[in-house]
Amino acid sequence: MSVLGRLANALGRNDERPNVELAEALVASRDPAAIAELADALSSGTVAVQNDAIKVLYEIGERSPELVADDAEAFFALLGSRNNRNVWGALSAIETIAARRPKEVAARLDEVLAAADRGSVIAKDKAMSTLSQLAQAGEKKAMPALLERLELAAVNQLPMYAEFAAAAVTPVHKAKLVAIIEARLKTLDAPAKRARLEKLLRKLAR
């Protein structure tokens, strides 16, 4: 059976469990032909197939990024999709390989960020995580982009994004990160979010 026949849509399922189970099976079997077939389906399959295929691929990436790192180009191509599910799925997949292929991802960073700006909250979350990983890998344009987005981040995402920045910050950018967090704190009322940011500031002060 083609690997596509094991996707949720092919099984008449509306839940993601078959896709997760397929990802787990492919991580265990390390089947490059099946993974390549899923990557090819991102451009040739129906929307339903694309949705399921990208889900399987990023689930594989979360477990064993080396198995999908060679499919980066297929993920980048999907960023231009009009289907929001495919866009944030592609960003999820790119996030899983960013630490492994930082130069390749950094070279396409404009596309990644443009897709995130057009996309959902999940898309933006994945892009910020990707920026953090690129910054940790030494890609110089990643941290300035991360800090710029942190300044304008929605309140609900602010603590998480600040933590992404803190995980990657170097002495060169630490003062700016602290200044951004302190400025945002002045306008923040939510007690839990304030506490999370204050804790982060104490950590940065060490």
C-alpha positions as CSV (number, residue, x, y, z in Angstrom):
1,M,0.0,0.0,0.0
2,S,1.2,3.5,-0.8
3,V,2.0,5.5,2.2
4,L,-0.7,8.0,1.1
5,G,-3.3,5.2,1.7
6,R,-2.4,5.4,5.4
7,L,-3.3,9.1,5.8
8,A,-6.3,10.1,7.8
9,N,-8.3,11.3,4.8
10,A,-7.7,8.0,2.9
11,L,-9.0,6.1,5.9
12,G,-12.1,8.2,6.1
13,R,-11.0,9.7,9.5
14,N,-11.5,13.3,10.6
15,D,-9.0,13.1,13.5
16,E,-5.2,13.3,13.4
17,R,-4.5,10.0,15.2
18,P,-3.8,8.0,12.0
19,N,-1.3,10.7,10.8
20,V,0.5,10.7,14.2
21,E,0.7,6.9,14.2
22,L,2.0,7.0,10.6
23,A,4.7,9.5,11.7
24,E,5.7,7.2,14.6
25,A,5.8,4.2,12.3
26,L,8.0,6.0,9.7
27,V,10.4,7.2,12.5
28,A,10.7,3.6,13.6
29,S,11.2,2.2,10.1
30,R,13.2,5.1,8.8
31,D,11.7,4.6,5.3
32,P,13.1,7.3,3.0
33,A,10.9,6.3,0.0
34,A,7.7,6.7,2.1
35,I,8.9,10.1,3.4
36,A,9.8,11.2,-0.1
37,E,6.3,10.2,-1.3
38,L,4.8,12.4,1.4
39,A,7.0,15.3,0.5
40,D,6.0,14.9,-3.2
41,A,2.3,14.9,-2.2
42,L,2.7,18.5,-0.8
43,S,2.8,19.7,-4.4
44,S,0.8,17.0,-6.2
45,G,-1.9,15.9,-3.8
46,T,-5.4,17.2,-3.1
47,V,-5.7,19.8,-0.3
48,A,-6.8,17.0,2.1
49,V,-3.7,14.9,1.1
50,Q,-1.5,17.9,1.5
51,N,-3.0,18.7,5.0
52,D,-2.4,15.2,6.2
53,A,1.1,14.8,4.5
54,I,2.5,18.0,6.1
55,K,1.1,16.9,9.5
56,V,2.9,13.5,9.2
57,L,6.1,15.3,8.1
58,Y,6.3,17.7,10.9
59,E,5.4,15.0,13.4
60,I,8.4,13.1,12.0
61,G,10.5,16.2,12.2
62,E,9.7,16.7,15.9
63,R,10.9,13.2,16.6
64,S,13.8,12.8,14.1
65,P,14.5,16.0,12.2
66,E,17.2,14.3,10.2
67,L,14.6,12.2,8.4
68,V,12.9,15.3,6.8
69,A,15.8,17.8,6.6
70,D,16.3,16.9,2.9
71,D,12.7,17.9,2.2
72,A,13.2,21.6,3.1
73,E,12.5,22.8,-0.4
74,A,9.1,21.1,-0.4
75,F,8.3,22.9,2.9
76,F,9.4,26.3,1.5
77,A,7.2,25.8,-1.6
78,L,4.2,25.2,0.6
79,L,4.6,28.6,2.2
80,G,2.8,30.1,-0.8
81,S,-0.3,28.1,-0.3
82,R,-3.7,29.8,0.0
83,N,-4.6,27.1,2.5
84,N,-3.8,28.4,6.0
85,R,-3.5,24.8,7.4
86,N,-0.8,24.1,4.9
87,V,1.1,27.3,5.6
88,W,1.3,26.8,9.4
89,G,2.0,23.1,8.7
90,A,5.0,24.1,6.5
91,L,6.2,26.5,9.2
92,S,5.9,23.7,11.7
93,A,8.0,21.5,9.5
94,I,10.6,24.2,8.9
95,E,10.8,24.8,12.7
96,T,11.8,21.2,13.2
97,I,14.8,21.4,10.8
98,A,16.0,25.0,11.6
99,A,18.6,23.9,14.1
100,R,19.8,21.2,11.6
101,R,19.8,23.4,8.5
102,P,20.2,26.9,9.8
103,K,21.9,28.4,6.8
104,E,19.3,27.0,4.4
105,V,16.5,28.2,6.5
106,A,18.1,31.6,7.1
107,A,18.5,32.1,3.4
108,R,14.7,31.8,3.0
109,L,13.9,33.8,6.1
110,D,12.0,36.5,4.2
111,E,9.6,33.9,2.9
112,V,9.2,32.3,6.3
113,L,8.4,35.6,8.0
114,A,6.1,36.8,5.2
115,A,4.1,33.6,5.5
116,A,3.9,34.0,9.2
117,D,2.7,37.5,8.9
118,R,-0.1,36.3,6.6
119,G,-0.9,33.4,8.8
120,S,-2.5,32.4,12.1
121,V,-1.2,32.7,15.6
122,I,0.3,29.2,15.3
123,A,2.2,30.3,12.2
124,K,3.6,33.3,14.1
125,D,4.6,31.0,17.0
126,K,6.4,28.7,14.7
127,A,8.3,31.5,13.0
128,M,9.4,33.0,16.3
129,S,10.6,29.6,17.5
130,T,12.5,29.2,14.2
131,L,14.1,32.6,14.7
132,S,15.3,31.6,18.1
133,Q,16.8,28.4,16.8
134,L,18.6,30.3,14.0
135,A,19.9,32.8,16.5
136,Q,21.2,30.0,18.7
137,A,22.9,28.6,15.6
138,G,24.7,31.9,15.0
139,E,22.7,33.3,12.1
140,K,23.2,37.0,12.6
141,K,19.9,38.4,11.1
142,A,17.7,36.2,13.3
143,M,18.0,37.9,16.6
144,P,17.3,41.5,15.3
145,A,14.2,40.1,13.5
146,L,13.1,38.3,16.7
147,L,13.5,41.4,18.8
148,E,11.6,43.6,16.3
149,R,8.7,41.2,16.4
150,L,8.8,40.9,20.2
151,E,8.3,44.7,20.4
152,L,5.0,44.3,18.6
153,A,3.9,40.9,19.8
154,A,0.3,40.3,20.9
155,V,0.0,40.2,24.7
156,N,-1.1,36.6,24.7
157,Q,2.1,35.6,22.9
158,L,4.5,38.0,24.6
159,P,5.9,35.8,27.4
160,M,6.5,32.9,25.1
161,Y,8.2,35.1,22.5
162,A,10.3,36.7,25.2
163,E,11.4,33.3,26.3
164,F,12.3,32.4,22.8
165,A,14.5,35.5,22.6
166,A,16.1,34.9,26.0
167,A,17.1,31.3,25.0
168,A,19.1,32.7,22.1
169,V,20.3,36.1,23.4
170,T,24.0,37.0,23.5
171,P,25.6,39.9,25.4
172,V,25.4,42.0,22.2
173,H,21.6,42.0,22.3
174,K,20.8,41.4,26.0
175,A,20.4,45.1,26.9
176,K,17.9,45.6,24.1
177,L,15.9,42.5,25.0
178,V,15.7,43.7,28.7
179,A,14.6,47.1,27.5
180,I,11.9,45.7,25.4
181,I,10.6,43.5,28.2
182,E,10.6,46.3,30.7
183,A,8.8,48.6,28.2
184,R,6.1,46.0,27.5
185,L,5.7,45.3,31.3
186,K,4.6,49.0,31.8
187,T,1.6,48.4,29.7
188,L,0.8,44.9,30.8
189,D,-2.1,44.2,33.2
190,A,-2.4,40.4,33.1
191,P,-0.9,39.1,36.5
192,A,0.3,35.7,35.2
193,K,2.0,37.2,32.1
194,R,3.6,39.9,34.3
195,A,4.9,37.3,36.6
196,R,6.4,35.2,33.8
197,L,8.2,38.2,32.3
198,E,9.5,39.4,35.7
199,K,10.9,35.9,36.3
200,L,12.6,36.1,32.9
201,L,14.1,39.5,33.7
202,R,15.5,38.1,36.9
203,K,17.1,35.3,34.9
204,L,18.6,37.7,32.4
205,A,20.1,39.8,35.2
206,R,22.2,36.9,36.5
